[in-house]
């Protein structure tokens, strides 16, 4: 059965899929540009196949980095389903790409001049946000000699630290490590995927003068703010709004869509929010649902609305109107 799973991994690599989805007792599938697609002629894997291939599966669910299989390292998320074991295999890049080579909007170059505050990279699953965020952290570490603290539990992509000094002796939870890093004079924290208990320590670190970078799973800037505020307890909600309004520097959201050209791979659409006085006021007051109108009116300040990015991709024939229409908030923008 190991050879069958290896064949599926090879297929996923050959077509450029972001994930291979394997479930015992059911045909396998891949995720390509955010869409789950059945693998042609895929048959159901026998029960026990994943355990045999992976060697062990501790608990009901878990995540680890495995391989190399087919000359690639893979992040493996496994879990139990009614039919049996299931796993999602994601191929990991060998090294972090340069931030300036990602094809992101030029306005993101402004992030390279930051020295403090909170920068959030966001997007749905398999949108490339971890690659973009890690590339940004690497660029910041390579731009000078910083005191750097890596709190990313996933470690999917190694950070290029250059001559920066990495803090390695922290212990305890992520929140405790943030506090230890602050006491040690850390300049840059890479948090990785956001977890609720770290919210106030993250905001405190950003307010204290450190640059804090993290990922949030959300489809737009409003969703990012919603995700952060929902992690706060009801008694801390007003405090978090005030801290977030003061500490936030930027939100960068990306989404991958299938390219219109056959064999063209995936194309990224972007939303960019910079925290201006107007933006901060709306976050502080709880009116952050109005942020899209601010973004749409602030193109001269480097902001970009996801709808406008999708519309430009359609006008340039990079993606089809049908694909863009799946994610646009106002379909009239695609006309």
C-alpha angles and dihedrals in degrees: 000000000000090000091053093054091045089053089053091050090051091050091052091051094047094054095041095244118173093216143015112213115203125183123176111240094021138075116269127246141192133221113228122180089342096310124110111227130183116243109242113251091001113157129205114276115234118251112270094030095117094046090050092049099043097038097223140020112197116202129339094305142359148151131234142152113251141176150004088232116163087359093299136103114232136202107224123200111186131183142159123263132181091263096046140276120351132188139184114214117200120186113230125218116246093229140004115269121231112271093229092055097058095093091239121153113284091242089075089071085076088071090067089070096058122110102173143017135057124306117187125197112196145173141125122288114302094014096127095249093134092054092049093046094047091047090053092049089049091051091051093048091049094048094071144334106297133169100243131193119193111204096162105130093192098057089191092151125027117238116235099229099181109189094335118124114245119214105223108161100074118124137190131035124346089259091053091047090052090054092046090049092052091052088052092053098251114185099192132030121191104198100175115202112014118248121191100238091059095057101099095037088051092051092045091052091049092047091048092062105269124123109240122193125187145154127246125187104232137121099228144006094271089053090053092054090045091052093051095045093046089058090061122087116245092254091052098042096098091045091051092049090054094045093045092049089054101040105038115102104169146348118210117190124185135181130187122225130182111263117247092231115082109255090009094127119212132334125207125230118196144205119193127190123182118193106245125168089266093051092048091051092054093048092048093050095045092247094118090127084079092061095101091065090050091049092048091052095045104065089124088062092053097262120140131193118219090231091055091048091051091047091052091050089053093047089050091048092238092125133018122253088241093058094044090047090063091068109023116111095206111036090194089074089068094055 
